[in-house]
Every structure is written in C-alpha cells, then in structure tokens.
Amino acid sequence: MERKYVYRYFNLKGRGETPRLLFAAAGVEYTDDRVEFSDWPNIKGTTPLGVLPVLEVDGQQFPESVAISRYLANEFGLDGKSNLDKLKIDVVVDLLIATRESAANMHFEQDEAKKAELLKKFHDEQIPKCFGYIEKTLSENSSGFLVGDQLTWGDLALIDLDHLLCNLGNLINLENFPKVAAHKKQIEALPQISTYLKHRPVTSH
Ligand SMILES: N[C@@H](CCC(=O)N[C@@H](CS)C(=O)NCC(=O)O)C(=O)O
C-alpha cells in the first residue's frame, strides 16, 4: 500500500531541504508543509523533539533530518547498492553535516573578531578537509555520481550543501574542486531535479 507522507519544516532550505530533493528525485507525492515562524510556538509542543523537520509517515511523526533522509533514500532505492556504497555515502554525509554546522556557527556569530577567526578556520581547515575528500571520492568513480552509476541521496545532500555555501556569501570557490563543480552540474541537470529547482519556493537559505 502507498504510504502517506507529510513533511514539515520551515519555509527554508536549511537542514530540511535534502528530504524535499529526495521526494522530487523519486517523483513521490507528499505534503510539503512549510511552517510559518508565527505559527511555530503553537506547533513546537506537538513535535517529538520540539524541532523541525518532522516526517509524518501514515500519521506517525519522526524527527531528525539525516535519519529522515536515510529512511526516504532506503524507501525510494536511492541508498546505494552495496554496503560499501552505503558506507561511502554515510562518510560524505557526515562530512557535509560537520561543514554545515561550521558554516551556520560562523554565519550566526555576532562578535566580528570571533566571526573572522571562524571564517579563517572554515576556509583553511573545514573546506579542504570536506571537499578535498569528496573531490577524491568523485575522481575515483567515472560515472560522475558519488557512488555507483546512478543517483543516491549522497548526491542530493552534496548539491544541497553546495547551494548553501554558494548562497551564503560564496563560502566556497568550486573552481578549486572541479569534480565537485561538474557533479553539481550533472545532478542539477537531471530532469526531475532540474524541474524541482526551477519551481521550488525562493528562500535565502
Ligand atoms: N538534529 C536535528 C536538529 C533540528 C533543529 O535544530 N531544527 C531547528 C531548525 S533547523 C529548529 O527546529 N529550531 C526551532 C526551535 O528550536 O524552536 C535535525 O537535524 O533535524
């Protein structure tokens, strides 16, 4: 029987966009419930952990963005074919999460001196570590996808972070990572992804 999905997050990409990309890639119907900040105080107490995103599967609510993405990837066959491919995806996703956290901490830092210090560390350490590893992973796979010869949730998580870093005041120069740049183009050109990207609500991040 077909599952009924409601996906609840703020009207942002943020931590919540990879699941939406997964629904788009798989062509699976869902309710994209974008919560207004003014409504959030009334909704917060009804969620499992007091935070979003939440995925409702046939009326049952689940928190945690990465667990949600991994579940949807499993359901939609976008999880990699072998256990080794799944491991490769998980390593990349963990690196992407750490990079997203660093970018967010830096973005929201109010103290200008501290912010400059975080920015330097981000460029000198976090970007080379994360994207150097991903560049190498991509160069070991001739299909252009992160693993195997078809799309997985690792590809979607990767373009999602590319978008964030490019939008948040150019936090990455993809010219330094040619495989990542080519990967972004390849994934964005997939028909179902390209259509989704053209039509998704415009948000700053
Ligand atoms: N580890 C959680 C973190 C969720 C989280 O911190 N969500 C934020 C938005 S990105 C939130 O709901 N903030 C509102 C609040 O704390 O009241 C996940 O990845 O889903």
The ligand as an SDF file (V2000), in Angstrom:
LIG
                    3D

 20 19  0  0  0  0  0  0  0  0999 V2000
   19.3480   17.3960   14.8350 N   0  0  0  0  0  0  0  0  0  0  0  0
   18.1170   17.9840   14.3850 C   0  0  0  0  0  0  0  0  0  0  0  0
   18.1680   19.4830   14.6360 C   0  0  0  0  0  0  0  0  0  0  0  0
   16.8400   20.1550   14.3190 C   0  0  0  0  0  0  0  0  0  0  0  0
   16.8620   21.6500   14.5710 C   0  0  0  0  0  0  0  0  0  0  0  0
   17.7040   22.1920   15.3250 O   0  0  0  0  0  0  0  0  0  0  0  0
   15.9010   22.3320   13.9500 N   0  0  0  0  0  0  0  0  0  0  0  0
   15.7840   23.7660   14.0760 C   0  0  0  0  0  0  0  0  0  0  0  0
   15.6320   24.3860   12.6880 C   0  0  0  0  0  0  0  0  0  0  0  0
   16.9650   23.9970   11.6080 S   0  0  0  0  0  0  0  0  0  0  0  0
   14.5180   24.1200   14.8330 C   0  0  0  0  0  0  0  0  0  0  0  0
   13.5140   23.4420   14.7330 O   0  0  0  0  0  0  0  0  0  0  0  0
   14.5410   25.2380   15.5730 N   0  0  0  0  0  0  0  0  0  0  0  0
   13.3730   25.7580   16.2440 C   0  0  0  0  0  0  0  0  0  0  0  0
   13.4170   25.6090   17.7280 C   0  0  0  0  0  0  0  0  0  0  0  0
   14.4190   25.1040   18.2810 O   0  0  0  0  0  0  0  0  0  0  0  0
   12.4500   26.0420   18.3700 O   0  0  0  0  0  0  0  0  0  0  0  0
   17.9120   17.6540   12.8920 C   0  0  0  0  0  0  0  0  0  0  0  0
   18.9060   17.5080   12.1600 O   0  0  0  0  0  0  0  0  0  0  0  0
   16.7630   17.5070   12.4560 O   0  0  0  0  0  0  0  0  0  0  0  0
  1  2  1  0
  2  3  1  0
  2 18  1  0
  3  4  1  0
  4  5  1  0
  5  6  2  0
  5  7  1  0
  7  8  1  0
  8  9  1  0
  8 11  1  0
  9 10  1  0
 11 12  2  0
 11 13  1  0
 13 14  1  0
 14 15  1  0
 15 16  2  0
 15 17  1  0
 18 19  2  0
 18 20  1  0
M  END
$$$$
